[in-house]
Amino acid sequence: MTEQTTTTTNQTPANVEVDTSYENDSSYGDELSSYSASLTSSVLEYRHENGRRYHKYRDGSYLLPNDEKENDRLDMVHELCLQVLNRKLYLAPIKNPQRVIDLATGTGIWAIDFADEHPQAEVIGCDLSPIQPTLVPPNVKFLVDDIESEWAYERNSFDFIHARSLAISIRDFGKLIKQCYRSTKPGGWVEFQDWNGYPYSEDGSLDGTALQRYFDNVYGAFEEAGYDARPGVKLEEWFKEAGFVNIHAEKFVIPCGVWPKDPHFKKLGVWAQAGVEAGLEGGALAALTRFKNWTKEEVLLLASEARADGRKRDIHSMFNFYVVYGQRPEN
Ligand SMILES: C[S@@+](CC[C@H](N)C(=O)[O-])C[C@H]1O[C@@H](n2cnc3c(N)ncnc32)[C@H](O)[C@@H]1O
């Protein structure tokens, strides 16, 4: 493989045509409402606030809950990402990886799936919250760790480092990606999959809606507090700055809602809407009450107005999702 960089957009927004015939959508209503929990959480000394539970290790550094409701949402977004990537867990051209780490693993669902697919690999999943299940494949283990601190992992030790959906979690992606570079074996790969957290519409239908107001307020609060809400588009540059070669960057357009005509986009839209709805309250409560002095009731009202807008067929919101991978040079 030559040392080159490629950027592709595999789906253009122009592909997402609006479905104007509504008869065939009843199954999507069922899909949205029939989702049920699959994982349990550990009962530890967590922070409880406004009816939600938050991590205790490095208390306050991550602003989303870690309770079962949130874990269900993470597993929903995992399914959405698999659908976007044709059920692939990653796109990097890794071969026979032996030592792999999933940074900020959440419920550990990616790490568990990866360990099942690669029984020869030793897979670590680390997170601030020990919310991962205990019945897992023998080749996966979970650690409580803060990936924004200096890493204790041995340098040059991983064949593959993976991180997904860290928008509004991380303050300094550039530093994190440099740490990844140092910890990857020469010839090893790093892959980040991440979002531009703000939705947009091509036809202006999102403008002035409560859904847009929600993201402006909530993600604005995250950004003011120093978190990166739109890392996706910048990943490629950070990979270059860290020294990776053979960088590949791909952008995926994900509609939100049942409005697309194309069945693939409609299905993605249903899962995206389910994920957004499931996260509206949890995503906003800590950011707006801790940093912006909103009351819980004000946050819940905004979330419910945003949810109502998210269900409207004439609001054609979309998200951009990016997959970027790169290789540490052989020498
Ligand atoms: C949106 S979730 C994504 C989880 C998982 N990567 C996925 O795609 O399903 C973000 C996760 O990052 C974790 N996190 C946030 N800041 C972190 C940090 N500094 N160190 C380790 N984990 C962190 C949170 O606890 C949470 O589980």
The ligand as a Tripos MOL2 file, in Angstrom:
@<TRIPOS>MOLECULE
LIG
   27    29     1     0     0
SMALL
NO_CHARGES

@<TRIPOS>ATOM
      1 C1        -21.2830    8.3060   23.6270 C.3       1 LIG1
      2 S1        -20.4790    7.0830   24.5520 S.3       1 LIG1
      3 C2        -19.7620    6.0320   23.2930 C.3       1 LIG1
      4 C3        -19.5030    4.6350   23.7940 C.3       1 LIG1
      5 C4        -18.9010    3.6570   22.7660 C.3       1 LIG1
      6 N1        -17.6460    4.1380   22.2470 N.3       1 LIG1
      7 C5        -19.8570    3.3670   21.6500 C.2       1 LIG1
      8 O1        -19.6210    3.7960   20.5220 O.co2     1 LIG1
      9 O2        -20.8630    2.6630   21.9170 O.co2     1 LIG1
     10 C6        -19.0900    7.9160   25.1890 C.3       1 LIG1
     11 C7        -18.3510    7.0930   26.2460 C.3       1 LIG1
     12 O3        -17.1280    7.7670   26.5160 O.3       1 LIG1
     13 C8        -16.8290    7.5510   27.8690 C.3       1 LIG1
     14 N2        -15.8530    8.5940   28.2330 N.ar      1 LIG1
     15 C9        -16.0220    9.9280   28.1990 C.ar      1 LIG1
     16 N3        -14.8910   10.5620   28.5480 N.ar      1 LIG1
     17 C10       -13.9740    9.5850   28.8060 C.ar      1 LIG1
     18 C11       -12.6190    9.5950   29.2400 C.ar      1 LIG1
     19 N4        -11.9870   10.7390   29.4480 N.pl3     1 LIG1
     20 N5        -11.9800    8.4080   29.4110 N.ar      1 LIG1
     21 C12       -12.6420    7.2420   29.1940 C.ar      1 LIG1
     22 N6        -13.9260    7.1740   28.7950 N.ar      1 LIG1
     23 C13       -14.5950    8.3350   28.6110 C.ar      1 LIG1
     24 C14       -18.1590    7.6690   28.5590 C.3       1 LIG1
     25 O4        -18.1490    7.1110   29.8470 O.3       1 LIG1
     26 C15       -19.0650    6.9380   27.5630 C.3       1 LIG1
     27 O5        -19.1720    5.5830   27.8900 O.3       1 LIG1
@<TRIPOS>BOND
     1     1     2 1
     2     2     3 1
     3     2    10 1
     4     3     4 1
     5     4     5 1
     6     5     6 1
     7     5     7 1
     8     7     8 2
     9     7     9 1
    10    10    11 1
    11    11    12 1
    12    11    26 1
    13    12    13 1
    14    13    14 1
    15    13    24 1
    16    14    15 ar
    17    14    23 ar
    18    15    16 ar
    19    16    17 ar
    20    17    18 ar
    21    17    23 ar
    22    18    19 1
    23    18    20 ar
    24    20    21 ar
    25    21    22 ar
    26    22    23 ar
    27    24    25 1
    28    24    26 1
    29    26    27 1
@<TRIPOS>SUBSTRUCTURE
     1 LIG1         1 GROUP 0 **** ****
